[in-house]
């Protein structure tokens, strides 16, 4: 388990991620992280945008269901 310390960043608050945590998350300075609520009531810190993942899942469903229409449009 890793602990994060809340620190002052200008007029806001922030947390410091060490190199090991950043490597595990596959992020670097300047990347965006998302804090999402977990089913158990806690929170999850992830580099993946849950809205984008939902939109991609919908797009994949449409591409699968309407494959013939998309093939005709591509011609």
DSSP file (Angstrom, degrees, kcal/mol; ACC not computed):
  #  RESIDUE AA STRUCTURE BP1 BP2  ACC     N-H-->O    O-->H-N    N-H-->O    O-->H-N    TCO  KAPPA ALPHA  PHI   PSI    X-CA   Y-CA   Z-CA
    1    1 A X              0   0    0      0, 0.0     2,-0.4     0, 0.0     0, 0.0   0.000 360.0 360.0 360.0 143.5    0.0    0.0    0.0
    2    2 A X        -     0   0    0     19,-0.0     2,-0.4     2,-0.0     0, 0.0  -0.897 360.0-146.4-113.9 144.2    1.2    3.5   -0.8
    3    3 A X        -     0   0    0     -2,-0.4     2,-0.4     2,-0.0     0, 0.0  -0.862   7.4-151.4-109.2 148.3    0.3    6.6    1.2
    4    4 A X        -     0   0    0     -2,-0.4     2,-0.5    13,-0.1    13,-0.1  -0.953   6.9-144.4-118.5 136.6   -0.2   10.0   -0.3
    5    5 A X        -     0   0    0     -2,-0.4    11,-0.9    11,-0.4     2,-0.4  -0.861  15.0-131.5-102.4 132.4    0.4   13.3    1.5
    6    6 A X  E     +A   15   0A   0     -2,-0.5     2,-0.3     9,-0.2     9,-0.2  -0.689  35.3 175.4 -81.4 129.8   -1.8   16.3    0.8
    7    7 A X  E     -A   14   0A   0      7,-3.4     7,-2.9    -2,-0.4     2,-0.4  -0.870  34.8 -94.0-132.6 164.0    0.3   19.4    0.2
    8    8 A X  E     -A   13   0A   0     -2,-0.3     2,-0.4     5,-0.2     5,-0.3  -0.652  32.3-177.7 -81.9 132.0   -0.3   23.0   -0.7
    9    9 A X  E >   -A   12   0A   0      3,-2.4     3,-2.1    -2,-0.4     2,-0.3  -0.879  65.0 -59.4-129.4  97.2    0.0   23.8   -4.5
   10   10 A X  T 3  S-     0   0    0     -2,-0.4    -1,-0.0     1,-0.3     0, 0.0  -0.516 118.6 -20.7  63.3-124.5   -0.6   27.5   -4.9
   11   11 A X  T 3  S+     0   0    0     -2,-0.3    -1,-0.3    -3,-0.1     2,-0.2   0.293 133.3  66.2 -96.4   8.5   -4.0   28.3   -3.5
   12   12 A X  E <  S-A    9   0A   0     -3,-2.1    -3,-2.4     0, 0.0     2,-0.3  -0.506  80.5-112.7-116.7-175.3   -5.1   24.6   -3.9
   13   13 A X  E     +A    8   0A   0     -5,-0.3     2,-0.3    -2,-0.2    -5,-0.2  -0.912  34.5 170.7-119.4 150.9   -4.2   21.3   -2.4
   14   14 A X  E     -A    7   0A   0     -7,-2.9    -7,-3.4    -2,-0.3     2,-0.3  -0.928  25.8-122.2-149.2 171.8   -2.5   18.4   -4.2
   15   15 A X  E     -A    6   0A   0     -2,-0.3     2,-0.5    -9,-0.2    -9,-0.2  -0.903  20.4-129.4-120.2 152.3   -0.9   15.0   -3.6
   16   16 A X        -     0   0    0    -11,-0.9     2,-0.5    -2,-0.3   -11,-0.4  -0.879  16.6-158.7-102.6 127.3    2.6   13.9   -4.5
   17   17 A X        -     0   0    0     -2,-0.5   -13,-0.1   -13,-0.1     2,-0.0  -0.913  14.7-137.4-104.1 128.4    3.0   10.6   -6.4
   18   18 A X     >  -     0   0    0     -2,-0.5     4,-2.3     1,-0.1     5,-0.2  -0.290  29.9 -99.3 -78.3 171.8    6.4    8.9   -6.2
   19   19 A X  H  > S+     0   0    0      1,-0.2     4,-2.4     2,-0.2     5,-0.2   0.854 121.3  55.4 -60.6 -37.4    8.2    7.4   -9.2
   20   20 A X  H  > S+     0   0    0      2,-0.2     4,-2.2     1,-0.2    -1,-0.2   0.921 109.9  44.9 -63.5 -44.9    7.0    3.9   -8.3
   21   21 A X  H  > S+     0   0    0      2,-0.2     4,-2.4     1,-0.2    -2,-0.2   0.911 113.5  50.5 -65.9 -42.7    3.3    4.9   -8.3
   22   22 A X  H  X>S+     0   0    0     -4,-2.3     5,-2.3     1,-0.2     4,-0.8   0.890 110.8  49.2 -63.4 -38.6    3.7    6.9  -11.5
   23   23 A X  H  <5S+     0   0    0     -4,-2.4     3,-0.4     3,-0.2    -1,-0.2   0.906 110.7  50.3 -66.3 -41.0    5.4    3.9  -13.2
   24   24 A X  H  <5S+     0   0    0     -4,-2.2    -2,-0.2     1,-0.2    -1,-0.2   0.898 114.5  43.3 -64.1 -40.4    2.6    1.6  -12.0
   25   25 A X  H  <5S-     0   0    0     -4,-2.4    -1,-0.2    -5,-0.1    -2,-0.2   0.595 107.9-129.8 -78.1 -11.3   -0.1    3.9  -13.3
   26   26 A X  T  <5 +     0   0    0     -4,-0.8     2,-0.3    -3,-0.4    -3,-0.2   0.930  63.8 128.7  58.4  48.9    1.9    4.4  -16.5
   27   27 A X      < -     0   0    0     -5,-2.3     2,-0.3    -6,-0.1    -1,-0.2  -0.843  40.2-162.2-126.3 164.3    1.7    8.2  -16.2
   28   28 A X    >   -     0   0    0     -2,-0.3     3,-2.3    -3,-0.1    -9,-0.0  -0.881  45.5 -57.8-138.5 172.8    4.1   11.1  -16.3
   29   29 A X  T 3  S+     0   0    0     -2,-0.3     3,-0.1     1,-0.3    -1,-0.0  -0.259 123.3  26.1 -55.1 131.3    4.1   14.7  -15.2
   30   30 A X  T 3  S+     0   0    0      1,-0.4    -1,-0.3    -3,-0.0     2,-0.0   0.166  90.7 125.0  99.1 -16.7    1.4   16.6  -17.0
   31   31 A X    <   -     0   0    0     -3,-2.3     2,-0.4     1,-0.1    -1,-0.4  -0.317  61.7-116.7 -70.7 159.9   -0.9   13.6  -17.5
   32   32 A X        -     0   0    0     15,-0.2     2,-0.3    -3,-0.1    -1,-0.1  -0.838  25.5-163.9-100.3 134.9   -4.5   13.7  -16.2
   33   33 A X        -     0   0    0     -2,-0.4     2,-0.4    -6,-0.0    14,-0.2  -0.874   9.5-142.2-113.3 151.2   -5.7   11.3  -13.6
   34   34 A X  E     -B   46   0B   0     12,-3.7    12,-2.7    -2,-0.3     2,-0.7  -0.942   0.4-151.3-117.9 134.6   -9.4   10.5  -12.7
   35   35 A X  E     +B   45   0B   0     -2,-0.4     2,-0.3    10,-0.2    10,-0.2  -0.917  25.1 179.4-103.9 112.4  -10.8   10.0   -9.3
   36   36 A X  E     -B   44   0B   0      8,-2.8     8,-2.8    -2,-0.7     2,-0.4  -0.852  31.8-109.3-116.9 151.1  -13.8    7.7   -9.6
   37   37 A X  E     -B   43   0B   0     -2,-0.3     6,-0.3     6,-0.2     2,-0.2  -0.622  33.6-140.8 -78.9 132.6  -16.1    6.3   -6.9
   38   38 A X    >   -     0   0    0      4,-2.6     3,-2.1    -2,-0.4    -1,-0.0  -0.550  22.7-110.7 -90.5 157.7  -15.7    2.6   -6.3
   39   39 A X  T 3  S+     0   0    0      1,-0.3    -1,-0.1    -2,-0.2    -2,-0.0   0.781 116.7  60.1 -58.6 -27.6  -18.6    0.2   -5.6
   40   40 A X  T 3  S-     0   0    0      1,-0.1    -1,-0.3     3,-0.0     3,-0.1   0.395 123.6-101.5 -83.3   5.4  -17.4   -0.2   -2.0
   41   41 A X  S <  S+     0   0    0     -3,-2.1    -2,-0.1     1,-0.3    -1,-0.1   0.290  91.7 105.3  94.1 -10.1  -17.8    3.5   -1.3
   42   42 A X        -     0   0    0      1,-0.1    -4,-2.6    -5,-0.1     2,-0.3   0.000  69.8-104.3 -83.9-163.4  -14.0    4.3   -1.6
   43   43 A X  E     -B   37   0B   0     -6,-0.3     2,-0.4    -3,-0.1    -6,-0.2  -0.898  18.2-149.6-127.5 157.4  -12.3    6.0   -4.5
   44   44 A X  E     -B   36   0B   0     -8,-2.8    -8,-2.8    -2,-0.3     2,-0.6  -0.993   6.4-149.9-128.8 132.5  -10.1    4.8   -7.3
   45   45 A X  E     +B   35   0B   0     -2,-0.4     2,-0.3   -10,-0.2   -10,-0.2  -0.911  32.0 159.6-103.4 120.8   -7.3    6.8   -9.0
   46   46 A X  E     -B   34   0B   0    -12,-2.7   -12,-3.7    -2,-0.6   -21,-0.0  -0.981  47.7-139.0-143.1 150.2   -6.9    5.9  -12.6
   47   47 A X  S    S+     0   0    0     -2,-0.3     2,-0.5   -14,-0.2   -15,-0.2   0.519  80.8  95.5 -83.1  -4.2   -5.4    7.4  -15.8
   48   48 A X  S    S-     0   0    0    -14,-0.1     2,-0.7     1,-0.0    -2,-0.1  -0.765  76.2-131.8 -95.5 128.0   -8.4    6.1  -17.8
   49   49 A X     >  -     0   0    0     -2,-0.5     4,-2.3     1,-0.2     5,-0.2  -0.649  11.9-156.1 -76.5 112.9  -11.3    8.5  -18.5
   50   50 A X  H  > S+     0   0    0     -2,-0.7     4,-2.0     1,-0.2    -1,-0.2   0.831  92.7  54.1 -63.1 -31.4  -14.4    6.5  -17.6
   51   51 A X  H  > S+     0   0    0      2,-0.2     4,-2.4     1,-0.2    -1,-0.2   0.906 108.9  48.2 -67.3 -40.9  -16.6    8.7  -19.9
   52   52 A X  H  > S+     0   0    0      2,-0.2     4,-2.6     1,-0.2    -2,-0.2   0.914 110.5  51.5 -65.0 -42.3  -14.3    8.0  -22.8
   53   53 A X  H  X S+     0   0    0     -4,-2.3     4,-2.1     1,-0.2    -1,-0.2   0.902 110.8  48.7 -61.3 -40.7  -14.3    4.2  -22.1
   54   54 A X  H  X S+     0   0    0     -4,-2.0     4,-2.1     2,-0.2    -2,-0.2   0.917 111.5  49.3 -64.8 -43.4  -18.2    4.3  -22.0
   55   55 A X  H  X S+     0   0    0     -4,-2.4     4,-2.3     1,-0.2    -2,-0.2   0.889 110.7  50.1 -64.0 -39.4  -18.3    6.2  -25.3
   56   56 A X  H  X S+     0   0    0     -4,-2.6     4,-2.6     2,-0.2    -1,-0.2   0.884 108.2  52.9 -66.9 -38.0  -15.9    3.7  -26.9
   57   57 A X  H  X S+     0   0    0     -4,-2.1     4,-2.0     2,-0.2    -2,-0.2   0.913 110.7  47.4 -63.0 -41.8  -18.0    0.8  -25.7
   58   58 A X  H  X S+     0   0    0     -4,-2.1     4,-2.3     2,-0.2    -2,-0.2   0.914 111.6  50.5 -64.1 -42.3  -21.1    2.4  -27.3
   59   59 A X  H  X S+     0   0    0     -4,-2.3     4,-2.8     1,-0.2    -2,-0.2   0.898 109.3  51.1 -63.2 -40.9  -19.2    3.1  -30.5
   60   60 A X  H  X S+     0   0    0     -4,-2.6     4,-2.1     2,-0.2    -1,-0.2   0.893 109.2  51.1 -64.4 -39.0  -18.0   -0.6  -30.7
   61   61 A X  H  X S+     0   0    0     -4,-2.0     4,-2.9     2,-0.2     5,-0.2   0.925 112.1  46.6 -61.9 -44.2  -21.6   -1.8  -30.2
   62   62 A X  H  X S+     0   0    0     -4,-2.3     4,-2.8     1,-0.2    -2,-0.2   0.919 111.7  50.8 -64.5 -43.8  -22.8    0.5  -33.1
   63   63 A X  H  < S+     0   0    0     -4,-2.8    -1,-0.2     1,-0.2    -2,-0.2   0.870 114.5  44.6 -63.5 -35.2  -19.9   -0.6  -35.3
   64   64 A X  H >< S+     0   0    0     -4,-2.1     3,-0.9    -5,-0.2    -2,-0.2   0.937 117.6  42.4 -72.6 -46.8  -20.8   -4.3  -34.6
   65   65 A X  H 3< S+     0   0    0     -4,-2.9     3,-0.2     1,-0.2    -2,-0.2   0.849 123.4  36.6 -70.3 -35.3  -24.5   -3.9  -35.0
   66   66 A X  T 3X S+     0   0    0     -4,-2.8     4,-2.4    -5,-0.2    -1,-0.2  -0.119  74.9 131.9-110.4  35.2  -24.4   -1.7  -38.1
   67   67 A X  H <> S+     0   0    0     -3,-0.9     4,-2.2     1,-0.2    -1,-0.2   0.871  72.7  49.7 -56.2 -43.2  -21.4   -3.3  -39.8
   68   68 A X  H  > S+     0   0    0     -3,-0.2     4,-2.1     2,-0.2    -1,-0.2   0.891 110.5  49.8 -67.4 -39.5  -23.1   -3.6  -43.2
   69   69 A X  H  > S+     0   0    0      2,-0.2     4,-2.2     1,-0.2    -2,-0.2   0.929 112.4  47.4 -64.7 -44.6  -24.2    0.1  -43.2
   70   70 A X  H  X S+     0   0    0     -4,-2.4     4,-1.6     1,-0.2    -2,-0.2   0.874 110.0  53.1 -64.9 -37.2  -20.7    1.2  -42.3
   71   71 A X  H  X S+     0   0    0     -4,-2.2     4,-0.5    -5,-0.2    -1,-0.2   0.904 110.2  47.8 -63.8 -41.3  -19.2   -1.0  -45.0
   72   72 A X  H >< S+     0   0    0     -4,-2.1     3,-0.9     1,-0.2    -2,-0.2   0.891 111.0  50.9 -67.2 -39.0  -21.6    0.6  -47.6
   73   73 A X  H 3< S+     0   0    0     -4,-2.2    -1,-0.2     1,-0.2    -2,-0.2   0.800 102.6  61.1 -67.7 -28.1  -20.7    4.1  -46.4
   74   74 A X  H 3<        0   0    0     -4,-1.6    -1,-0.2     1,-0.2    -2,-0.2   0.662 360.0 360.0 -74.2 -15.4  -17.0    3.4  -46.6
   75   75 A X    <<        0   0    0     -3,-0.9    -1,-0.2    -4,-0.5    -2,-0.1   0.479 360.0 360.0 -78.7 360.0  -17.3    2.7  -50.4
